Amino acid sequence: MRHWGQIELESKFRRAALASGLIEDPQWEYCMRLLRFRCATETQPVPSDVEDKLLRAILIEQGALTEYQAEQLSNGRVKLTLGPYIITEFIGQGGMGHVFKAIHKVMGRECAVKTLPFGRVTPQTLDGFTREIRLQAKLDCSYLVRAFDAGQDGTTHYLVTEYVPGMDLRRLIKAKGPLPQEQAASIIMQAAYGLEYAHQQGMVHRDVKPGNILVTPDGIAKVSDVGLAAFTANLVDDPRAGKIVGTADYLSPEQIRTPLAVGPVSDVYSLGCTLYYTVCGKVPFPGGDTAHKVRRHLEETPFHPRRFTENISEEFVDIIAEMMDKDPTKRIQTCAEVAARLEPWAIDSTQITQPRMSRGPWSSPPPPTLDPESALSQEELAQDASIHSNDSNPSQRNFSDNQLFTDSRGLTGHGSDSLSLIQMDGARNKHQTASKGMVIGLTIAILLPPALLVGAIIGYLIAIS
């Protein structure tokens, strides 16, 4: 039986902290001594709620708890484990559900734990998930996030992967803005190495996007979630059941037309869209809903990257264009070739610096619970559709610049793009005519002051004609 001396355990935080089993007896006793000492130095009695805040700060200061753990304990949540893993931080949310940073109780190894959404856990999806995890576990490449373990704790199923410090490429661009072509080449080249390795093992990612490329503070890039796109799309039994899998902003045309015919070249297209986003800070087809984006991937040509960033060479643009060719047979065929084409542009990856991310005003989600009803009442896990859009900005939907994205053969888009050019030329001519009309009207008004009103009316009529 544990002996706590004169410790008062009436507060929710103290009861939760002791019930969690996260704090060893010597740690607790030492932190309590520090608390009593600091309270004794105060000139007035310290209220109990202030004592709890001081104790929470001391436990974090001494490394007994993390900020996330202390926050959860303050809310009365005591289970911060999944199997042999202790949850230490909340990392983010992805297609699979919530992602936590954790540490193995015995080995002390840091890792990332991804929980499967309760709504997608069925015998059929678990079979598909298990099949993909077994394939992913065989992948051993420094440019891929390695899978370590998978398990079940009560009703919660989880996947344990390598923990990669830093942030994903999407967050990096959101925080820092578009990257120079040299830094972009370094990151995408490394991602291409990882994807080529997966392709050689017979796996296709199917959901290549900035959110699935992790970048460390040292500039090392790793591709995550290889083989898991089918599970996040909630396919049943056969993960390649002919449904569209991927994210709308980065879908290849063949993923839309013939989902069963998807291969490595489809990952090349999505990686090209990712490279476009990395240097432009915008997805190739911003604005609109999923159906609108899908149609544009099939029919339209994106704006030329120099529309958004001037310091990019035409030779580099050619690489993006050849990666994003709508015809799979004319596209760069392998990620190995992508890496070789980008290598001359890539700089030393250690020159890539990451901004410090500030915490938002919202509380982090609670850790997984063993009670599904309780878990769902606390916060519903994200249910992504088979295709979902990211990084879109409706305000960027209409551009006045008529410079279209050209491929390496100097060809612009046709069809709807050509119509857009004609419409913009007509608008430009009308604008020029209106400007001339206004000049004529003002000239009449100046030369004939008594006829100022008449001159203005004449100029207006000429401008709108």
C-alpha positions as semicolon CSV with decimal commas, in nm:
position;residue;x (nm);y (nm);z (nm)
1;M;0,000;0,000;0,000
2;R;0,134;0,341;-0,095
3;H;0,206;0,581;0,187
4;W;0,173;0,952;0,116
5;G;0,227;1,099;0,463
6;Q;0,041;1,424;0,510
7;I;-0,043;1,471;0,142
8;E;-0,391;1,601;0,078
9;L;-0,562;1,416;-0,210
10;E;-0,888;1,605;-0,227
11;S;-0,824;1,773;-0,566
12;K;-0,916;1,611;-0,898
13;F;-0,569;1,671;-1,040
14;R;-0,388;1,498;-0,752
15;R;-0,624;1,201;-0,754
16;A;-0,584;1,163;-1,131
17;A;-0,205;1,203;-1,115
18;L;-0,175;0,923;-0,859
19;A;-0,426;0,696;-1,031
20;S;-0,251;0,729;-1,368
21;G;0,060;0,547;-1,252
22;L;0,278;0,789;-1,450
23;I;0,467;0,923;-1,151
24;E;0,703;0,714;-0,941
25;D;0,691;0,744;-0,561
26;P;1,030;0,919;-0,525
27;Q;0,935;1,171;-0,797
28;W;0,603;1,247;-0,632
29;E;0,753;1,292;-0,286
30;Y;1,031;1,518;-0,415
31;C;0,784;1,734;-0,611
32;M;0,561;1,759;-0,302
33;R;0,857;1,881;-0,096
34;L;0,924;2,145;-0,358
35;L;0,558;2,245;-0,347
36;R;0,558;2,281;0,033
37;F;0,878;2,484;0,020
38;R;0,742;2,724;-0,244
39;C;0,413;2,764;-0,059
40;A;0,602;2,836;0,264
41;T;0,786;3,125;0,099
42;E;0,456;3,301;0,024
43;T;0,350;3,574;0,268
44;Q;-0,016;3,466;0,253
45;P;-0,182;3,123;0,253
46;V;-0,197;2,967;-0,094
47;P;-0,545;2,857;-0,212
48;S;-0,584;2,492;-0,307
49;D;-0,642;2,568;-0,677
50;V;-0,321;2,770;-0,687
51;E;-0,140;2,484;-0,514
52;D;-0,256;2,249;-0,789
53;K;-0,124;2,485;-1,055
54;L;0,209;2,507;-0,876
55;L;0,225;2,127;-0,840
56;R;0,142;2,082;-1,209
57;A;0,421;2,324;-1,304
58;I;0,668;2,147;-1,074
59;L;0,584;1,802;-1,215
60;I;0,640;1,933;-1,570
61;E;0,958;2,114;-1,465
62;Q;1,099;1,796;-1,311
63;G;1,014;1,585;-1,615
64;A;0,756;1,372;-1,433
65;L;0,479;1,483;-1,672
66;T;0,453;1,646;-2,013
67;E;0,229;1,945;-2,083
68;Y;-0,019;1,720;-2,261
69;Q;-0,029;1,466;-1,977
70;A;-0,077;1,739;-1,717
71;E;-0,364;1,887;-1,920
72;Q;-0,539;1,550;-1,942
73;L;-0,492;1,477;-1,571
74;S;-0,633;1,819;-1,484
75;N;-0,948;1,713;-1,672
76;G;-0,968;1,394;-1,468
77;R;-0,848;1,154;-1,739
78;V;-0,622;0,888;-1,593
79;K;-0,561;0,637;-1,877
80;L;-0,271;0,762;-2,084
81;T;-0,148;0,429;-2,217
82;L;-0,208;0,204;-2,516
83;G;-0,077;-0,142;-2,451
84;P;0,291;-0,105;-2,356
85;Y;0,305;0,257;-2,480
86;I;0,271;0,569;-2,265
87;I;0,115;0,861;-2,451
88;T;0,319;1,177;-2,400
89;E;0,202;1,428;-2,663
90;F;-0,068;1,490;-2,921
91;I;0,088;1,519;-3,268
92;G;-0,206;1,573;-3,499
93;Q;-0,490;1,418;-3,689
94;G;-0,476;1,228;-4,015
95;G;-0,684;0,999;-4,230
96;M;-0,639;0,714;-3,983
97;G;-0,745;0,916;-3,679
98;H;-0,552;1,084;-3,400
99;V;-0,173;1,058;-3,388
100;F;0,011;1,066;-3,056
101;K;0,373;1,071;-2,952
102;A;0,446;0,786;-2,713
103;I;0,726;0,599;-2,540
104;H;0,760;0,226;-2,487
105;K;0,741;0,143;-2,114
106;V;1,030;-0,103;-2,121
107;M;1,247;-0,003;-2,416
108;G;1,211;0,372;-2,365
109;R;1,194;0,425;-2,743
110;E;1,000;0,725;-2,872
111;C;0,745;0,645;-3,139
112;A;0,426;0,767;-3,303
113;V;0,098;0,589;-3,230
114;K;-0,190;0,618;-3,475
115;T;-0,534;0,515;-3,355
116;L;-0,790;0,371;-3,592
117;P;-1,127;0,552;-3,601
118;F;-1,396;0,352;-3,422
119;G;-1,635;0,392;-3,713
120;R;-1,401;0,214;-3,955
121;V;-1,314;-0,086;-3,744
122;T;-1,497;-0,382;-3,896
123;P;-1,374;-0,737;-3,959
124;Q;-1,332;-0,652;-4,328
125;T;-1,137;-0,329;-4,277
126;L;-0,920;-0,489;-4,010
127;D;-0,827;-0,768;-4,250
128;G;-0,725;-0,511;-4,510
129;F;-0,541;-0,305;-4,251
130;T;-0,351;-0,611;-4,126
131;R;-0,255;-0,705;-4,482
132;E;-0,120;-0,357;-4,554
133;I;0,067;-0,335;-4,223
134;R;0,243;-0,663;-4,286
135;L;0,358;-0,533;-4,623
136;Q;0,465;-0,200;-4,475
137;A;0,657;-0,370;-4,195
138;K;0,885;-0,525;-4,459
139;L;0,987;-0,181;-4,588
140;D;1,321;-0,066;-4,452
141;C;1,429;0,261;-4,613
142;S;1,567;0,576;-4,455
143;Y;1,326;0,784;-4,665
144;L;1,015;0,598;-4,548
145;V;0,855;0,612;-4,202
146;R;0,908;0,264;-4,062
147;A;0,627;0,063;-3,901
148;F;0,727;-0,089;-3,564
149;D;0,418;-0,248;-3,417
150;A;0,041;-0,280;-3,430
151;G;-0,196;-0,387;-3,158
152;Q;-0,524;-0,359;-2,976
153;D;-0,602;-0,216;-2,631
154;G;-0,963;-0,289;-2,543
155;T;-1,166;-0,157;-2,836
156;T;-0,885;0,068;-2,962
157;H;-0,673;-0,055;-3,253
158;Y;-0,347;0,124;-3,315
159;L;-0,039;0,135;-3,534
160;V;0,306;0,221;-3,399
161;T;0,555;0,386;-3,634
162;E;0,889;0,559;-3,623
163;Y;0,867;0,903;-3,459
164;V;0,995;1,173;-3,693
165;P;1,072;1,508;-3,524
166;G;0,980;1,820;-3,716
167;M;0,661;1,871;-3,917
168;D;0,496;1,762;-4,236
169;L;0,560;1,952;-4,558
170;R;0,210;2,103;-4,562
171;R;0,256;2,264;-4,220
172;L;0,606;2,375;-4,315
173;I;0,478;2,560;-4,624
174;K;0,184;2,705;-4,428
175;A;0,422;2,844;-4,166
176;K;0,720;2,943;-4,380
177;G;0,572;3,003;-4,725
178;P;0,689;2,859;-5,059
179;L;1,038;2,713;-5,058
180;P;1,316;2,809;-5,302
181;Q;1,354;2,562;-5,586
182;E;1,678;2,424;-5,438
183;Q;1,520;2,339;-5,102
184;A;1,207;2,206;-5,270
185;A;1,422;1,985;-5,493
186;S;1,603;1,844;-5,189
187;I;1,283;1,745;-5,011
188;I;1,100;1,604;-5,314
189;M;1,412;1,419;-5,430
190;Q;1,428;1,237;-5,095
191;A;1,056;1,159;-5,112
192;A;1,113;1,019;-5,463
193;Y;1,386;0,790;-5,326
194;G;1,144;0,655;-5,066
195;L;0,861;0,604;-5,315
196;E;1,094;0,432;-5,562
197;Y;1,193;0,186;-5,290
198;A;0,825;0,115;-5,213
199;H;0,752;0,070;-5,585
200;Q;1,036;-0,178;-5,614
201;Q;0,869;-0,378;-5,336
202;G;0,543;-0,385;-5,529
203;M;0,361;-0,113;-5,332
204;V;0,194;0,204;-5,460
205;H;0,125;0,487;-5,214
206;R;-0,190;0,624;-5,386
207;D;-0,209;0,930;-5,157
208;V;0,115;1,123;-5,204
209;K;0,067;1,478;-5,071
210;P;0,252;1,735;-4,856
211;G;0,077;1,608;-4,542
212;N;0,236;1,265;-4,595
213;I;0,593;1,394;-4,630
214;L;0,760;1,459;-4,296
215;V;1,059;1,694;-4,278
216;T;1,300;1,685;-3,984
217;P;1,484;1,993;-3,848
218;D;1,792;1,859;-4,031
219;G;1,608;1,865;-4,363
220;I;1,562;1,488;-4,394
221;A;1,235;1,396;-4,568
222;K;1,041;1,076;-4,502
223;V;0,722;0,954;-4,669
224;S;0,454;0,828;-4,431
225;D;0,146;0,606;-4,460
226;V;0,273;0,390;-4,746
227;G;0,002;0,138;-4,828
228;L;-0,255;0,287;-4,590
229;A;-0,448;0,501;-4,839
230;A;-0,694;0,219;-4,903
231;F;-0,776;0,190;-4,534
232;T;-0,829;0,563;-4,489
233;A;-1,072;0,555;-4,782
234;N;-1,277;0,298;-4,587
235;L;-1,263;0,030;-4,857
236;V;-1,388;-0,312;-4,755
237;D;-1,222;-0,649;-4,805
238;D;-1,010;-0,572;-5,113
239;P;-0,817;-0,245;-5,060
240;R;-0,804;-0,203;-5,438
241;A;-1,180;-0,238;-5,489
242;G;-1,200;0,014;-5,773
243;K;-1,290;0,316;-5,561
244;I;-1,108;0,644;-5,597
245;V;-0,841;0,667;-5,328
246;G;-0,641;0,981;-5,261
247;T;-0,674;1,352;-5,192
248;A;-0,855;1,568;-5,447
249;D;-0,580;1,831;-5,479
250;Y;-0,321;1,567;-5,576
251;L;-0,519;1,303;-5,769
252;S;-0,377;1,176;-6,096
253;P;-0,620;1,160;-6,391
254;E;-0,600;0,781;-6,407
255;Q;-0,695;0,753;-6,038
256;I;-1,018;0,923;-6,138
257;R;-1,083;0,745;-6,469
258;T;-0,953;0,395;-6,396
259;P;-0,885;0,340;-6,023
260;L;-0,794;-0,024;-6,082
261;A;-0,515;0,074;-6,323
262;V;-0,321;0,284;-6,071
263;G;0,054;0,225;-6,064
264;P;0,385;0,393;-5,973
265;V;0,338;0,656;-6,243
266;S;0,030;0,777;-6,052
267;D;0,251;0,852;-5,751
268;V;0,476;1,050;-5,987
269;Y;0,183;1,277;-6,082
270;S;0,086;1,332;-5,716
271;L;0,448;1,403;-5,629
272;G;0,455;1,659;-5,912
273;C;0,148;1,829;-5,763
274;T;0,329;1,826;-5,428
275;L;0,636;1,988;-5,584
276;Y;0,410;2,251;-5,743
277;Y;0,262;2,327;-5,399
278;T;0,609;2,340;-5,242
279;V;0,741;2,611;-5,475
280;C;0,412;2,800;-5,529
281;G;0,250;2,777;-5,187
282;K;-0,076;2,684;-5,364
283;V;-0,226;2,362;-5,493
284;P;-0,243;2,329;-5,874
285;F;-0,621;2,385;-5,880
286;P;-0,726;2,597;-5,580
287;G;-1,086;2,668;-5,491
288;G;-1,403;2,476;-5,564
289;D;-1,541;2,152;-5,428
290;T;-1,411;1,800;-5,482
291;A;-1,604;1,747;-5,806
292;H;-1,468;2,075;-5,943
293;K;-1,111;1,978;-5,858
294;V;-1,151;1,634;-6,012
295;R;-1,277;1,783;-6,339
296;R;-0,988;2,028;-6,354
297;H;-0,732;1,749;-6,302
298;L;-0,886;1,579;-6,606
299;E;-0,932;1,879;-6,834
300;E;-0,739;2,190;-6,732
301;T;-0,380;2,308;-6,702
302;P;-0,261;2,484;-6,384
303;F;-0,120;2,834;-6,382
304;H;0,247;2,862;-6,463
305;P;0,447;2,839;-6,136
306;R;0,615;3,171;-6,214
307;R;0,274;3,328;-6,172
308;F;0,333;3,279;-5,796
309;T;0,711;3,272;-5,763
310;E;0,955;3,454;-5,990
311;N;1,279;3,292;-5,874
312;I;1,226;2,964;-6,052
313;S;1,391;2,858;-6,377
314;E;1,211;2,727;-6,683
315;E;1,421;2,410;-6,668
316;F;1,287;2,342;-6,319
317;V;0,933;2,418;-6,434
318;D;0,982;2,161;-6,712
319;I;1,043;1,892;-6,449
320;I;0,716;1,976;-6,273
321;A;0,533;1,978;-6,607
322;E;0,665;1,637;-6,707
323;M;0,572;1,494;-6,367
324;M;0,218;1,632;-6,405
325;D;0,153;1,532;-6,766
326;K;-0,208;1,413;-6,787
327;D;-0,109;1,130;-7,021
328;P;0,058;0,860;-6,808
329;T;0,262;0,741;-7,106
330;K;0,417;1,087;-7,155
331;R;0,483;1,145;-6,785
332;I;0,816;1,080;-6,613
333;Q;0,783;0,706;-6,562
334;T;0,964;0,637;-6,235
335;C;1,044;0,812;-5,911
336;A;1,407;0,714;-5,969
337;E;1,407;0,937;-6,278
338;V;1,238;1,216;-6,077
339;A;1,517;1,198;-5,820
340;A;1,784;1,201;-6,092
341;R;1,626;1,504;-6,260
342;L;1,603;1,695;-5,930
343;E;1,950;1,606;-5,801
344;P;2,135;1,891;-5,979
345;W;1,902;2,141;-5,809
346;A;1,908;1,991;-5,461
347;I;2,113;2,171;-5,198
348;D;2,253;2,043;-4,871
349;S;1,938;1,948;-4,680
350;T;2,077;2,082;-4,351
351;Q;2,020;2,436;-4,483
352;I;1,643;2,391;-4,449
353;T;1,531;2,559;-4,127
354;Q;1,192;2,512;-3,970
355;P;0,985;2,781;-3,800
356;R;0,877;2,740;-3,441
357;M;0,510;2,648;-3,428
358;S;0,298;2,810;-3,158
359;R;0,018;2,619;-2,988
360;G;-0,336;2,712;-3,080
361;P;-0,592;2,827;-2,824
362;W;-0,779;2,496;-2,836
363;S;-0,725;2,205;-2,601
364;S;-0,564;1,889;-2,733
365;P;-0,798;1,591;-2,778
366;P;-0,810;1,331;-2,502
367;P;-0,617;1,005;-2,530
368;P;-0,795;0,696;-2,665
369;T;-1,037;0,537;-2,422
370;L;-1,140;0,176;-2,380
371;D;-1,509;0,273;-2,374
372;P;-1,627;0,346;-2,731
373;E;-1,942;0,526;-2,616
374;S;-1,741;0,749;-2,386
375;A;-1,484;0,814;-2,656
376;L;-1,743;0,916;-2,908
377;S;-1,914;1,146;-2,664
378;Q;-1,588;1,323;-2,583
379;E;-1,489;1,391;-2,943
380;E;-1,581;1,215;-3,265
381;L;-1,284;1,082;-3,454
382;A;-1,240;1,236;-3,800
383;Q;-1,422;1,050;-4,078
384;D;-1,251;1,148;-4,406
385;A;-1,432;1,076;-4,733
386;S;-1,276;0,859;-5,002
387;I;-1,141;1,180;-5,147
388;H;-1,101;1,497;-4,948
389;S;-0,947;1,832;-5,030
390;N;-0,659;2,009;-4,851
391;D;-0,476;2,337;-4,875
392;S;-0,752;2,502;-5,080
393;N;-0,817;2,874;-5,072
394;P;-1,142;2,985;-5,237
395;S;-1,010;3,340;-5,260
396;Q;-0,752;3,220;-5,514
397;R;-1,010;3,064;-5,742
398;N;-1,010;3,326;-6,016
399;F;-0,681;3,459;-6,151
400;S;-0,651;3,749;-6,393
401;D;-0,312;3,636;-6,521
402;N;-0,353;3,452;-6,851
403;Q;-0,009;3,288;-6,837
404;L;-0,080;2,915;-6,829
405;F;0,143;2,633;-6,710
406;T;0,349;2,506;-7,005
407;D;0,508;2,166;-7,035
408;S;0,857;2,088;-7,159
409;R;0,741;2,104;-7,521
410;G;0,613;2,460;-7,481
411;L;0,248;2,355;-7,518
412;T;-0,022;2,532;-7,321
413;G;-0,353;2,387;-7,214
414;H;-0,630;2,363;-7,469
415;G;-1,008;2,330;-7,468
416;S;-1,142;2,524;-7,171
417;D;-0,801;2,692;-7,123
418;S;-0,806;2,832;-7,479
419;L;-1,156;2,961;-7,418
420;S;-1,031;3,132;-7,104
421;L;-0,760;3,307;-7,306
422;I;-1,013;3,437;-7,558
423;Q;-1,240;3,562;-7,283
424;M;-0,954;3,739;-7,107
425;D;-0,836;3,901;-7,432
426;G;-1,188;4,032;-7,493
427;A;-1,206;4,170;-7,141
428;R;-0,867;4,339;-7,186
429;N;-0,977;4,506;-7,516
430;K;-1,297;4,627;-7,358
431;H;-1,101;4,771;-7,067
432;Q;-0,867;4,955;-7,307
433;T;-1,166;5,097;-7,501
434;A;-1,323;5,218;-7,177
435;S;-0,999;5,390;-7,077
436;K;-0,982;5,574;-7,413
437;G;-1,344;5,682;-7,376
438;M;-1,280;5,831;-7,035
439;V;-0,979;6,024;-7,167
440;I;-1,194;6,171;-7,447
441;G;-1,465;6,271;-7,200
442;L;-1,222;6,439;-6,962
443;T;-1,057;6,624;-7,251
444;I;-1,392;6,767;-7,363
445;A;-1,471;6,864;-7,007
446;I;-1,141;7,053;-6,968
447;L;-1,156;7,235;-7,303
448;L;-1,522;7,329;-7,264
449;P;-1,587;7,409;-6,896
450;P;-1,950;7,515;-6,955
451;A;-2,013;7,175;-7,106
452;L;-1,858;6,975;-6,818
453;L;-2,171;6,771;-6,761
454;V;-2,217;6,706;-7,131
455;G;-1,852;6,596;-7,165
456;A;-1,882;6,356;-6,872
457;I;-2,199;6,203;-7,017
458;I;-2,037;6,161;-7,357
459;G;-1,730;5,997;-7,202
460;Y;-1,947;5,761;-6,998
461;L;-2,149;5,656;-7,302
462;I;-1,832;5,591;-7,501
463;A;-1,682;5,393;-7,209
464;I;-1,973;5,154;-7,177
465;S;-2,030;5,111;-7,551
